[in-house]
Amino acid sequence: MSTTTRTTVIANFIVNEFHGGDTSLAIAPEEDLLGSGLVKSLEMMRLIEFLEQEFSIRVEPQEMTVENFISIQAMDTFVERMGG
C-alpha cells in the first residue's frame, strides 16, 4: 500500500471515529494529533487497534511511543517499518 493511501485511511478513521465524519476537518500528515486535540489519549488505544487490524501489524507495548503515533506521518512510517 502506498504512503498516500495509508495516510488517507488513517486520516479518514480519525475524522469518522473521533469527529463524527466532519468533512470540513482537514488533518495535515505532520500535525501533532495529541497536542492539537484531534486525538485524545484514550482514543489513541482505539487508533492503535485500528492500525493493527487494518494493516495486519502487531504493536508491542514498547513501540507505543509518542514518536510512533504523534502524527499521521509518524504512524505511516511506523506501519511501513512494521511491514503493513
N, C-alpha and C positions, 0 to 999 in steps of 0.2 A: 504494500500500500504506500502511496506517495505521501510526502510530508504535508502537502496541501490538503489531501483527503483526510489524513489523520487529524490535522488541526481543525478542519471543518467539523468533523464528527465530534471532537471534544467540545468545541465551542457550542455546537447545537445541543449537546447534552446539558451543558451548564445553563444555557438560555431556557431550554424547555423544562428541565427538572427544578431549577432553583429560582427562575424568574418568570414562570408562567407563560413561557413562549413569547415573551415580549420581542416582537420583530424589530423594534426600534433600537434594541440593545446591540451594540457592536463591540466586540471584545478584540483588542489587538493581541496578536500572539505573544508579545513580550510583556503584556500588562500584568502587574502584581495582583493576582486574584484574591489573596488574603488581605493585603494592605488596602485594596480598593473596596473591599466588602462584597465583591462579586461572588465569592465562595466563603462561607463561614466555616469555622474549624470543624464542626460536627458534620457538615456537608462534605468535607474532604474525604471522609471514610466512604461515603456513597460514591464519590467520584473515583476513588481508587478501585472500589469493587467493580464499577462500570468498566474502567480501563482493563482490569483483569479479564472480564468476560468478553468485552468487545474485541480485544486484541490478543486474546489467548496467551496472556502472560501471568506470571506469579510475582507479586510484590512482597518481598520479605520485610519483616519489621525494621531491620537495619537500613532498608532502602527508602523508608518513609521519612524523607528529609525535606526540608524547605527547598533545597536546591533542586530536587527532582520534581517538585509539584507547585512551585511558586507561580508558574505561568503556563499557558498552553504550549508555548515553545519549549519550555523545560520538560513538560510531560511528553511531548512529541519526541524529543531527543532521548528521553528515558525509555519510552516504548520501543523506539527503533533499536536502541542498545540491547534491549531485552529480547529482540527478535520478533516483535509484534508488528 
